[in-house]
Amino acid sequence: MLFARFEKRHRQLAAVWQRLIQHPGKTLANARKLLDIHVALALAAVIVILHLALLGASLGDYRVTIDSAYHVAMARQWIDHFPALWDHVNFGPHGRPNLQGPLQPLLIGAIAKLLPSRSNYVLSNSILALAQWIAATLSAGFFAFELGGEWASLITVSLFTGAAFTSSSYAAGIPSGWLFIFTAWAIWLCISGRPYTAAIVTSLAVYVHIAGLAMAPFAIFVATLCARRFKDFFKIGFVSLILTLPYIVHVLYYLNWMTSVKSHSALLFDPLLDILGTIAMVVVLRHPLKQPFLSALLLAPFVWLLHDPGRLILQWGLGASVAAGVVLASAMSKMANARGAAAAGFFTAGIATVFPVGIPALAPEITWDCGLHYPRAIDWTQSERLAHQLEQTSLAKRLVADYQPALCPALAVFADLSCQKGHWIEVQPRHDPADDMPVYDKAYILPLQRGDPMLAELKERRVLMVRGGVSNDSIVIFLRELPLNPLEGQMIQVIGDESAWLARNVAANSITMADWQSVMSEKGEEQHRRQLEEQRTHVAHVQLACLVLADILQISDPVEARAMERAARGFGVLASFLSDGFAADYIGDSRIGTLRQQFRDLSKMGEAGSELAMPVLLRELDGVLATALDNKGDTFAERPAGDLLPWL
């Protein structure tokens, strides 16, 4: 039986508890013995409850990642347009095949149907995200307990829950977290001799994330190889193939929509967990057949090296924490001094929770509950207001062009609309019909305040109309008939002037340990935000000037108009990456130096005014974007890879 060892170890607990009841006069002695036996488990429970309370307190305004907007929007699509085999939200107006696993969107939608308000999809996502953190924590603790006992469970739980980035990657509730959890259980069930149950869990891993098509079979192969259960590999493979065949056929049918571009995760490190996990991996893999579960658990995630190393670093910590806990508990058991061993265990758990040689998970959990919501990936309240404004002005019927990839999908959670480009860029048309649409047929969300001077001037000259906005975002539509001169020369001059400012002042949107001291207070956070918003505005002015030029060129040269609109979209993304909290460290110091020089070259273009040839201007604009965003021609690249070791 799976829980046989767990039950055996707790017979001692039951015996002590029985004596406690039968001999109340010996309560103190029995209670002390009870504590001595299970003090490690009791402390592990305290650590879990502490983090759970802090995370649960934020359910009303839960921390999410940039990916959450896409997944919640698709959850609404699955419920409203079941089965949502086609994605009508992203890469409008015609959309794209929906190749992501359907399990999580269906779960979000099912929970949302039980909740009362229209914004129930957001709360439903928060509930499921918290459930994922609980599942990951308890799974890690259980595996460690079964393999190494109480102390292994304590060390594992403290390492996992104390690591800010690893823990948050599961608390955010993205599908890849469930993939790692389901894969771990599939390995456990496989090695425990339960192939058919393992096949069911393997199928869940496939249905929750498209990467499960690679990661889950590889994990089962490694597990059966290490455990020498070769017959089980074919049993699990056959059953899971039958169960997942509809999804596999769907993916294969639309496989030509898959692109070579990648949506990179930031390279974020939890030093204590990563170091101890790496040491444990070396110890385990020296004799992989002795610990087949740990060997498979540690090796299975490495298929992510082929696609997204950042995701590997973040979520590999689940298996790494288990391995570290088991290896350290084994070392403690060999210590001659029992009290010294216990002290070492307590010390490790304490350091992992309070100061894991990096940012402890307690820091963002506490500060978020205290109202310091930085960094915020998605502002659901602002997104809902923007979505309602689009509906009220009938602009939701147009193609919506935003300035950062998560914004438009976040609006689609609250309104029926279609986005130009969108999220999860791995699937997109080779030629996007949206690129052929003129600027005046779209509704733009620009990273500018409604009272921005440049917006006001262009509105007065009847170049555009401002149809709404919130905070630092404005909803804008462009008019068909525009004055040609001197508007074209003026927009080129704007690009030159703004580029000159950026060449002098642009800075990396990053947070060093020194920066954390400033953003840990409301005053410091406000000052930090103002500095980033200033450069955001200057980049947004370049975006707006490019859009006006694209509108002007639509009649005389549609090809150049499309190229200019593409450049405008890139500068909108750049404005977001240089200011928004979720994009910290994507454009680091190594790129900023090159960007300053390119902005300096671009500033010289403004001196030529209307005499400047558009191909020359476009070449300079594309040069800036190629450095900042890793653009690849017409293929939309969402964000660049994070700089190596930015946090360590």
C-alpha positions as CSV (number, residue, x, y, z in Angstrom):
1,M,0.0,0.0,0.0
2,L,1.1,3.6,-0.8
3,F,0.6,4.8,2.7
4,A,1.7,1.7,4.6
5,R,5.0,3.2,5.8
6,F,3.2,6.4,6.8
7,E,0.7,4.5,8.9
8,K,3.4,2.4,10.5
9,R,5.3,5.4,11.6
10,H,2.3,6.9,13.2
11,R,1.4,3.9,15.3
12,Q,3.9,5.3,17.8
13,L,2.0,8.6,17.9
14,A,-1.3,6.8,18.5
15,A,0.3,4.8,21.4
16,V,1.6,7.9,23.1
17,W,-1.7,9.7,22.6
18,Q,-3.5,6.7,24.2
19,R,-1.3,6.8,27.2
20,L,-1.9,10.5,27.5
21,I,-5.6,9.9,27.8
22,Q,-5.4,6.9,30.2
23,H,-2.9,8.5,32.5
24,P,-3.7,12.2,32.8
25,G,-1.4,12.6,35.8
26,K,1.5,11.9,33.5
27,T,0.4,14.5,31.0
28,L,3.5,16.6,31.1
29,A,5.8,13.6,30.6
30,N,3.7,12.2,27.8
31,A,3.3,15.5,26.1
32,R,7.1,16.0,26.2
33,K,7.6,12.5,24.7
34,L,5.0,13.3,22.0
35,L,6.9,16.5,21.2
36,D,10.2,14.7,21.1
37,I,8.9,12.1,18.6
38,H,7.2,14.5,16.2
39,V,8.8,17.9,16.8
40,A,10.1,18.0,13.3
41,L,6.7,17.4,11.8
42,A,5.1,19.9,14.2
43,L,7.6,22.5,13.1
44,A,7.0,21.7,9.4
45,A,3.2,22.1,10.0
46,V,3.8,25.5,11.6
47,I,5.9,26.7,8.7
48,V,3.2,25.6,6.2
49,I,0.4,27.2,8.2
50,L,2.4,30.4,8.4
51,H,2.9,30.7,4.7
52,L,-0.6,29.5,3.9
53,A,-2.1,32.2,6.2
54,L,-0.1,34.9,4.5
55,L,-1.0,33.7,1.0
56,G,-4.7,33.1,1.9
57,A,-5.0,36.6,3.4
58,S,-4.3,38.0,-0.1
59,L,-6.9,36.1,-2.0
60,G,-8.9,39.2,-2.7
61,D,-5.9,40.8,-4.5
62,Y,-3.7,37.8,-5.2
63,R,-0.2,37.9,-6.7
64,V,-0.1,36.5,-10.2
65,T,2.4,36.3,-13.0
66,I,2.1,37.8,-16.5
67,D,1.0,34.5,-17.8
68,S,-2.1,34.5,-15.7
69,A,-4.0,36.9,-17.9
70,Y,-3.8,34.5,-20.8
71,H,-4.8,31.4,-18.8
72,V,-7.8,33.2,-17.1
73,A,-9.0,34.6,-20.5
74,M,-8.8,31.2,-22.0
75,A,-10.8,29.8,-19.0
76,R,-13.6,32.1,-19.9
77,Q,-13.4,31.0,-23.6
78,W,-13.7,27.4,-22.6
79,I,-16.8,28.1,-20.5
80,D,-18.5,30.5,-23.0
81,H,-17.5,28.7,-26.2
82,F,-17.0,25.0,-25.2
83,P,-15.0,23.4,-26.6
84,A,-12.5,26.2,-27.2
85,L,-10.3,24.5,-29.7
86,W,-9.7,27.8,-31.4
87,D,-8.3,30.9,-29.6
88,H,-10.4,33.9,-30.7
89,V,-8.7,36.2,-28.2
90,N,-5.1,36.2,-29.2
91,F,-3.7,37.0,-32.7
92,G,-7.0,38.4,-33.9
93,P,-9.0,39.0,-36.0
94,H,-8.8,35.4,-37.1
95,G,-7.2,33.9,-34.1
96,R,-5.1,30.7,-33.9
97,P,-5.5,27.1,-32.8
98,N,-5.7,26.7,-29.0
99,L,-3.0,24.2,-28.3
100,Q,-2.5,24.7,-24.6
101,G,-3.8,21.9,-22.3
102,P,-7.4,22.4,-21.4
103,L,-7.3,21.0,-17.8
104,Q,-6.5,24.2,-15.9
105,P,-8.9,26.5,-17.9
106,L,-11.7,24.1,-17.3
107,L,-10.9,24.0,-13.6
108,I,-10.8,27.8,-13.4
109,G,-14.1,28.0,-15.2
110,A,-15.8,25.3,-13.1
111,I,-14.8,27.1,-9.9
112,A,-15.9,30.4,-11.4
113,K,-19.4,29.1,-12.0
114,L,-19.7,28.5,-8.3
115,L,-18.9,32.2,-7.5
116,P,-21.3,35.1,-7.7
117,S,-19.7,38.1,-9.5
118,R,-18.7,38.8,-13.0
119,S,-15.1,39.0,-11.9
120,N,-15.3,35.5,-10.6
121,Y,-12.7,34.2,-13.0
122,V,-10.1,36.2,-11.3
123,L,-11.0,34.9,-7.8
124,S,-11.3,31.4,-9.2
125,N,-7.8,31.6,-10.6
126,S,-6.6,32.8,-7.2
127,I,-8.3,29.9,-5.4
128,L,-6.8,27.4,-7.8
129,A,-3.3,29.0,-7.5
130,L,-3.4,28.7,-3.8
131,A,-4.5,25.1,-4.2
132,Q,-1.5,24.5,-6.4
133,W,0.9,25.9,-3.8
134,I,-0.7,23.6,-1.2
135,A,-0.5,20.6,-3.5
136,A,3.2,21.3,-4.2
137,T,4.1,21.8,-0.6
138,L,2.3,18.8,0.7
139,S,3.6,16.6,-2.1
140,A,7.2,17.6,-1.4
141,G,6.7,17.1,2.3
142,F,5.1,13.7,1.8
143,F,7.8,12.4,-0.6
144,A,10.5,13.5,1.8
145,F,8.8,11.9,4.8
146,E,8.4,8.6,3.0
147,L,12.0,8.6,1.8
148,G,13.8,10.1,4.8
149,G,11.5,10.6,7.7
150,E,10.4,13.6,9.8
151,W,13.6,15.6,9.5
152,A,13.7,15.2,5.8
153,S,10.1,16.4,5.6
154,L,10.9,19.5,7.7
155,I,14.0,20.4,5.7
156,T,12.2,19.9,2.4
157,V,9.2,22.0,3.5
158,S,11.3,24.8,4.8
159,L,13.5,24.9,1.7
160,F,10.6,24.9,-0.7
161,T,8.3,27.3,1.1
162,G,11.2,29.6,2.1
163,A,12.5,30.1,-1.4
164,A,10.8,33.2,-2.8
165,F,11.0,32.5,-6.5
166,T,10.5,28.8,-6.5
167,S,7.6,29.0,-4.0
168,S,6.0,31.9,-5.9
169,S,6.2,30.1,-9.2
170,Y,3.8,27.5,-7.7
171,A,1.8,30.0,-5.7
172,A,1.1,32.0,-9.0
173,G,-0.8,29.0,-10.2
174,I,0.4,28.7,-13.8
175,P,-0.1,25.3,-15.6
176,S,3.5,24.3,-15.6
177,G,3.4,24.1,-11.8
178,W,0.7,21.5,-12.1
179,L,2.8,19.7,-14.7
180,F,5.7,19.4,-12.3
181,I,3.3,18.2,-9.5
182,F,1.5,15.6,-11.7
183,T,4.8,14.4,-13.1
184,A,6.2,13.8,-9.6
185,W,3.2,11.8,-8.6
186,A,3.3,9.8,-11.8
187,I,6.9,8.8,-11.0
188,W,6.0,7.9,-7.5
189,L,3.1,5.7,-8.5
190,C,5.1,4.1,-11.3
191,I,7.9,3.1,-8.9
192,S,5.3,2.0,-6.3
193,G,4.1,-0.6,-8.8
194,R,0.8,1.1,-9.7
195,P,1.1,1.5,-13.5
196,Y,-2.5,2.1,-14.3
197,T,-2.9,4.9,-11.7
198,A,0.4,6.3,-12.9
199,A,-1.0,6.3,-16.4
200,I,-4.0,8.4,-15.3
201,V,-1.8,10.9,-13.6
202,T,0.6,11.0,-16.6
203,S,-2.4,11.9,-18.7
204,L,-3.3,14.7,-16.4
205,A,0.2,16.0,-16.8
206,V,-0.2,16.0,-20.6
207,Y,-3.7,17.7,-20.4
208,V,-2.5,20.4,-18.1
209,H,0.4,21.8,-20.2
210,I,1.5,21.1,-23.8
211,A,5.1,20.5,-22.5
212,G,3.6,17.4,-20.7
213,L,3.8,15.7,-24.1
214,A,7.6,15.6,-23.7
215,M,8.2,15.9,-19.9
216,A,5.7,13.2,-18.7
217,P,6.9,10.4,-21.1
218,F,10.5,11.2,-20.4
219,A,9.9,11.1,-16.6
220,I,8.2,7.7,-16.9
221,F,11.0,6.4,-19.0
222,V,13.7,7.5,-16.5
223,A,11.6,6.1,-13.6
224,T,11.1,2.7,-15.2
225,L,14.7,2.6,-16.2
226,C,16.0,3.4,-12.7
227,A,13.5,1.1,-11.0
228,R,13.9,-1.6,-13.7
229,R,10.2,-1.9,-14.2
230,F,10.4,-2.1,-18.0
231,K,7.0,-3.8,-18.4
232,D,5.3,-0.9,-16.6
233,F,6.7,1.6,-19.0
234,F,4.7,0.0,-21.8
235,K,1.6,-0.3,-19.7
236,I,1.7,3.3,-18.6
237,G,2.6,4.4,-22.2
238,F,-0.2,2.5,-23.8
239,V,-2.9,3.6,-21.4
240,S,-1.8,7.2,-21.3
241,L,-1.6,7.3,-25.1
242,I,-5.2,6.1,-25.4
243,L,-6.4,8.7,-22.8
244,T,-4.5,11.6,-24.3
245,L,-5.0,10.7,-28.0
246,P,-7.6,13.4,-28.8
247,Y,-5.3,16.1,-27.5
248,I,-2.3,14.6,-29.3
249,V,-4.2,14.5,-32.6
250,H,-5.3,18.1,-32.1
251,V,-1.7,19.3,-31.5
252,L,-0.3,17.3,-34.4
253,Y,-3.0,18.7,-36.8
254,Y,-2.0,22.3,-36.0
255,L,1.7,21.6,-35.4
256,N,2.7,23.9,-38.3
257,W,1.4,26.9,-36.3
258,M,4.2,26.3,-33.8
259,T,7.0,28.9,-34.2
260,S,10.7,29.0,-33.3
261,V,10.3,32.0,-31.0
262,K,10.2,31.5,-27.3
263,S,8.6,33.3,-24.4
264,H,11.4,33.4,-22.0
265,S,11.1,33.2,-18.2
266,A,13.4,35.4,-16.1
267,L,16.5,33.6,-14.7
268,L,15.7,33.9,-11.0
269,F,17.7,32.0,-8.4
270,D,17.0,30.9,-4.8
271,P,20.7,30.4,-3.8
272,L,20.2,28.1,-0.7
273,L,17.7,25.8,-2.4
274,D,19.6,25.7,-5.7
275,I,23.0,25.0,-4.0
276,L,21.7,22.3,-1.7
277,G,19.6,20.8,-4.5
278,T,22.5,20.7,-6.8
279,I,24.7,19.0,-4.2
280,A,21.9,16.5,-3.4
281,M,21.5,15.8,-7.2
282,V,25.2,14.9,-7.4
283,V,24.9,12.6,-4.4
284,V,21.7,10.9,-5.7
285,L,22.9,10.5,-9.3
286,R,26.2,8.9,-8.3
287,H,24.1,5.8,-7.7
288,P,20.8,6.5,-9.5
289,L,19.4,2.9,-9.1
290,K,19.5,3.2,-5.3
291,Q,17.0,6.1,-5.3
292,P,15.0,5.7,-8.5
293,F,12.3,8.1,-7.5
294,L,14.7,10.9,-6.7
295,S,16.7,10.2,-9.8
296,A,13.7,10.4,-12.1
297,L,12.3,13.4,-10.1
298,L,15.5,15.4,-10.6
299,L,16.2,14.4,-14.2
300,A,12.7,14.7,-15.7
301,P,12.5,18.6,-15.6
302,F,15.7,18.8,-17.7
303,V,13.6,18.5,-20.9
304,W,12.9,22.3,-20.3
305,L,16.5,23.0,-21.3
306,L,15.3,22.6,-24.9
307,H,12.8,25.4,-24.5
308,D,12.9,27.5,-21.4
309,P,15.8,27.2,-18.9
310,G,14.3,29.9,-16.7
311,R,11.3,27.7,-16.1
312,L,13.6,24.8,-15.3
313,I,15.5,26.8,-12.7
314,L,12.3,28.0,-11.0
315,Q,10.2,24.9,-10.8
316,W,13.0,22.3,-10.6
317,G,13.1,23.4,-7.0
318,L,10.2,21.1,-6.1
319,G,12.3,18.0,-6.7
320,A,15.5,19.7,-5.6
321,S,13.9,20.4,-2.1
322,V,12.9,16.8,-1.7
323,A,16.4,15.5,-2.7
324,A,18.1,18.0,-0.4
325,G,15.8,17.1,2.5
326,V,16.5,13.4,2.1
327,V,20.2,13.8,1.7
328,L,20.6,16.2,4.7
329,A,18.4,14.0,6.9
330,S,20.5,11.0,6.0
331,A,23.7,12.9,6.9
332,M,22.0,13.9,10.3
333,S,21.2,10.3,11.1
334,K,24.9,9.4,10.9
335,M,25.9,12.1,13.4
336,A,27.0,10.6,16.8
337,N,25.5,13.5,18.8
338,A,21.7,13.3,18.6
339,R,21.3,16.8,20.0
340,G,23.8,18.2,17.5
341,A,21.9,16.5,14.7
342,A,18.6,18.0,15.9
343,A,20.3,21.5,16.2
344,A,21.6,21.2,12.6
345,G,18.1,20.3,11.4
346,F,16.5,23.3,13.3
347,F,19.2,25.6,12.0
348,T,18.7,24.5,8.4
349,A,14.9,25.0,8.6
350,G,15.3,28.3,10.3
351,I,17.8,29.7,7.7
352,A,15.7,28.3,4.8
353,T,12.6,30.1,6.2
354,V,14.1,33.4,7.4
355,F,17.2,34.0,5.2
356,P,17.8,31.5,2.4
357,V,20.9,33.3,1.2
358,G,18.5,35.3,-1.0
359,I,15.1,36.8,-0.8
360,P,12.9,34.8,1.7
361,A,9.3,34.0,0.5
362,L,8.1,35.6,3.7
363,A,9.2,39.0,2.5
364,P,6.9,39.4,-0.6
365,E,4.1,37.5,1.3
366,I,4.2,39.9,4.2
367,T,4.7,43.1,2.2
368,W,1.9,42.2,-0.2
369,D,-0.5,41.7,2.7
370,C,0.7,45.1,4.1
371,G,-0.3,46.9,0.9
372,L,3.1,47.2,-0.9
373,H,2.0,45.6,-4.1
374,Y,5.3,45.5,-6.0
375,P,6.0,44.1,-8.4
376,R,2.5,43.7,-9.8
377,A,2.2,41.7,-13.0
378,I,-1.5,42.4,-13.7
379,D,-3.8,45.1,-12.3
380,W,-7.2,43.3,-12.6
381,T,-9.1,46.4,-11.4
382,Q,-7.6,48.6,-14.1
383,S,-8.1,45.9,-16.7
384,E,-11.8,45.6,-15.8
385,R,-12.3,49.4,-16.1
386,L,-10.5,49.5,-19.5
387,A,-12.6,46.5,-20.7
388,H,-15.9,48.2,-19.7
389,Q,-14.8,51.4,-21.4
390,L,-14.1,49.5,-24.6
391,E,-17.6,47.9,-24.4
392,Q,-19.3,51.2,-23.6
393,T,-17.7,52.9,-26.6
394,S,-18.3,49.9,-28.9
395,L,-14.6,49.7,-29.5
396,A,-14.5,46.1,-28.2
397,K,-15.8,45.2,-31.7
398,R,-12.6,46.5,-33.2
399,L,-9.2,44.7,-33.1
400,V,-7.6,45.9,-29.8
401,A,-3.9,46.7,-30.0
402,D,-2.2,47.0,-26.6
403,Y,1.3,47.9,-25.7
404,Q,2.3,44.9,-23.5
405,P,1.4,41.2,-24.2
406,A,-0.5,40.5,-21.0
407,L,-2.8,43.6,-21.1
408,C,-5.2,42.6,-23.9
409,P,-5.8,39.1,-22.6
410,A,-6.5,40.6,-19.2
411,L,-9.2,42.7,-20.8
412,A,-10.6,39.6,-22.5
413,V,-11.4,38.2,-19.0
414,F,-14.0,41.0,-18.7
415,A,-15.1,41.7,-22.2
416,D,-15.6,39.8,-25.5
417,L,-12.8,41.2,-27.7
418,S,-9.9,40.2,-30.0
419,C,-6.3,41.2,-29.6
420,Q,-3.7,42.2,-32.1
421,K,-0.9,39.7,-31.3
422,G,-1.2,38.5,-27.8
423,H,0.2,36.0,-25.3
424,W,2.0,32.7,-25.6
425,I,3.8,33.5,-28.8
426,E,4.9,29.9,-29.5
427,V,1.8,29.5,-31.6
428,Q,1.0,32.2,-34.2
429,P,0.3,32.5,-37.9
430,R,3.2,32.8,-40.2
431,H,1.6,35.8,-41.8
432,D,-0.7,37.7,-39.4
433,P,-3.7,39.3,-41.2
434,A,-3.8,42.0,-38.5
435,D,-0.6,43.4,-40.0
436,D,-2.5,44.2,-43.2
437,M,-5.2,46.2,-41.3
438,P,-4.7,50.0,-41.3
439,V,-4.1,51.9,-38.1
440,Y,-7.5,53.6,-38.2
441,D,-9.4,50.3,-38.0
442,K,-7.9,49.3,-34.6
443,A,-8.4,50.5,-31.1
444,Y,-5.1,51.3,-29.4
445,I,-4.3,51.2,-25.7
446,L,-1.2,53.5,-25.2
447,P,1.0,53.7,-22.1
448,L,0.2,57.4,-21.8
449,Q,-2.0,59.4,-19.4
450,R,-5.2,60.9,-20.9
451,G,-3.9,64.4,-20.2
452,D,-0.5,63.8,-21.9
453,P,0.5,66.9,-23.9
454,M,1.3,65.1,-27.1
455,L,-2.0,63.3,-27.0
456,A,-3.8,66.6,-26.4
457,E,-2.1,68.3,-29.3
458,L,-2.8,65.5,-31.7
459,K,-6.4,65.4,-30.5
460,E,-6.8,69.1,-31.1
461,R,-5.3,68.7,-34.6
462,R,-7.9,66.0,-35.3
463,V,-5.3,63.3,-35.8
464,L,-6.8,61.0,-33.2
465,M,-9.5,60.7,-30.6
466,V,-9.1,59.7,-26.9
467,R,-12.0,57.4,-26.0
468,G,-11.1,56.5,-22.4
469,G,-8.4,55.5,-20.2
470,V,-7.3,54.7,-16.6
471,S,-4.3,55.8,-14.7
472,N,-1.4,55.7,-17.2
473,D,-3.2,54.1,-20.1
474,S,-5.3,55.7,-22.8
475,I,-7.7,54.3,-25.3
476,V,-7.1,55.9,-28.7
477,I,-8.4,55.6,-32.2
478,F,-6.9,57.3,-35.3
479,L,-8.8,59.2,-37.9
480,R,-8.7,58.4,-41.6
481,E,-8.0,61.8,-43.1
482,L,-4.9,63.4,-41.7
483,P,-3.0,66.6,-42.6
484,L,0.2,65.5,-44.4
485,N,2.5,68.5,-43.8
486,P,4.0,69.5,-41.5
487,L,2.7,66.5,-39.5
488,E,5.2,64.0,-41.0
489,G,8.2,66.1,-40.3
490,Q,7.0,66.9,-36.8
491,M,6.6,63.3,-35.9
492,I,10.1,62.5,-37.1
493,Q,11.3,65.4,-35.0
494,V,9.4,64.0,-32.0
495,I,11.2,60.6,-32.5
496,G,14.6,62.5,-32.6
497,D,13.9,64.6,-29.5
498,E,12.6,61.7,-27.4
499,S,15.5,59.5,-28.5
500,A,17.9,62.2,-27.4
501,W,16.4,62.2,-24.0
502,L,16.5,58.4,-23.8
503,A,20.1,58.3,-24.9
504,R,21.0,60.4,-21.9
505,N,18.7,59.0,-19.3
506,V,17.4,55.5,-20.1
507,A,18.1,53.1,-17.3
508,A,17.5,49.4,-16.6
509,N,14.3,48.3,-15.1
510,S,15.9,46.2,-12.4
511,I,16.0,45.7,-8.7
512,T,19.2,45.1,-6.9
513,M,19.4,44.4,-3.2
514,A,20.0,48.1,-2.6
515,D,16.8,49.0,-4.6
516,W,14.8,46.7,-2.4
517,Q,15.4,49.0,0.5
518,S,13.7,51.8,-1.4
519,V,10.6,49.9,-2.6
520,M,10.0,48.3,0.8
521,S,8.2,51.6,1.8
522,E,5.3,53.4,0.2
523,K,7.4,56.6,-0.3
524,G,10.3,54.7,-1.8
525,E,8.0,52.7,-4.0
526,E,6.4,55.9,-5.3
527,Q,9.7,57.5,-6.1
528,H,10.9,54.3,-7.8
529,R,7.7,54.2,-9.9
530,R,7.9,57.8,-10.9
531,Q,11.4,57.3,-12.3
532,L,10.4,54.4,-14.4
533,E,7.2,56.1,-15.6
534,E,9.2,59.0,-16.9
535,Q,11.2,56.9,-19.3
536,R,8.0,55.0,-20.1
537,T,6.4,58.2,-21.3
538,H,9.3,59.2,-23.5
539,V,9.3,55.7,-25.2
540,A,5.5,55.9,-25.5
541,H,5.9,59.2,-27.4
542,V,8.1,57.4,-29.9
543,Q,5.4,54.7,-30.2
544,L,2.7,57.4,-30.8
545,A,4.8,59.2,-33.4
546,C,5.3,55.9,-35.3
547,L,1.6,55.2,-35.2
548,V,0.9,58.7,-36.7
549,L,3.4,58.1,-39.4
550,A,1.9,54.7,-40.1
551,D,-1.5,56.3,-40.5
552,I,-0.1,58.9,-42.9
553,L,1.8,56.3,-45.0
554,Q,-1.3,54.1,-45.3
555,I,-2.4,55.8,-48.5
556,S,1.0,56.5,-50.2
557,D,2.9,53.4,-49.2
558,P,1.0,50.6,-47.4
559,V,4.2,48.4,-47.1
560,E,6.0,51.1,-45.2
561,A,2.9,51.8,-43.2
562,R,2.9,48.2,-42.0
563,A,6.6,48.3,-41.1
564,M,6.1,51.6,-39.2
565,E,3.1,50.1,-37.3
566,R,5.2,47.1,-36.4
567,A,7.9,49.4,-35.1
568,A,5.3,51.2,-33.0
569,R,4.1,48.0,-31.5
570,G,7.7,47.2,-30.6
571,F,8.2,50.5,-28.8
572,G,5.0,50.0,-26.9
573,V,6.4,46.7,-25.6
574,L,9.7,48.4,-24.9
575,A,7.8,51.1,-22.8
576,S,6.3,48.4,-20.7
577,F,9.6,46.5,-20.3
578,L,11.3,49.6,-19.1
579,S,8.7,50.5,-16.5
580,D,6.5,47.6,-15.4
581,G,7.3,45.5,-12.3
582,F,6.8,42.2,-14.0
583,A,9.5,43.0,-16.5
584,A,12.3,43.7,-14.0
585,D,15.6,42.4,-15.2
586,Y,14.4,41.5,-18.7
587,I,16.4,44.4,-20.2
588,G,19.5,44.6,-18.0
589,D,22.5,46.8,-17.9
590,S,24.2,44.8,-20.7
591,R,21.5,45.9,-23.2
592,I,21.1,49.4,-21.8
593,G,24.5,50.5,-22.9
594,T,23.8,49.4,-26.4
595,L,20.4,50.9,-26.4
596,R,21.7,54.3,-25.3
597,Q,24.1,54.4,-28.3
598,Q,21.3,53.3,-30.7
599,F,19.0,56.0,-29.3
600,R,21.8,58.5,-29.8
601,D,22.0,57.5,-33.5
602,L,18.2,57.6,-33.8
603,S,18.1,61.1,-32.3
604,K,20.1,62.4,-35.3
605,M,17.2,61.3,-37.6
606,G,15.1,64.1,-36.2
607,E,17.4,66.8,-37.7
608,A,16.4,65.7,-41.2
609,G,12.7,66.1,-40.6
610,S,10.4,65.4,-43.6
611,E,13.5,65.1,-45.8
612,L,14.4,61.8,-44.1
613,A,13.8,58.7,-46.2
614,M,11.4,56.3,-44.4
615,P,13.6,53.2,-45.1
616,V,16.5,54.9,-43.2
617,L,14.2,55.8,-40.3
618,L,12.8,52.3,-40.2
619,R,16.2,50.7,-40.2
620,E,17.2,52.7,-37.1
621,L,14.0,51.9,-35.3
622,D,14.3,48.2,-36.0
623,G,17.9,48.3,-34.8
624,V,16.7,49.6,-31.4
625,L,14.0,47.0,-31.2
626,A,16.3,44.1,-32.2
627,T,18.5,44.9,-29.3
628,A,15.7,45.3,-26.8
629,L,13.2,42.7,-27.8
630,D,15.0,40.0,-29.9
631,N,12.5,40.7,-32.7
632,K,12.7,38.2,-35.7
633,G,11.3,39.9,-38.7
634,D,7.5,39.6,-38.9
635,T,7.3,37.0,-36.2
636,F,6.1,38.6,-33.0
637,A,8.7,38.1,-30.1
638,E,7.1,38.8,-26.8
639,R,10.0,39.3,-24.5
640,P,13.8,38.7,-24.4
641,A,15.6,36.3,-22.2
642,G,16.5,37.6,-18.8
643,D,20.1,38.5,-18.0
644,L,22.2,35.8,-16.4
645,L,22.4,35.8,-12.6
646,P,20.6,39.1,-12.1
647,W,19.5,38.3,-8.6
648,L,22.3,36.2,-7.2
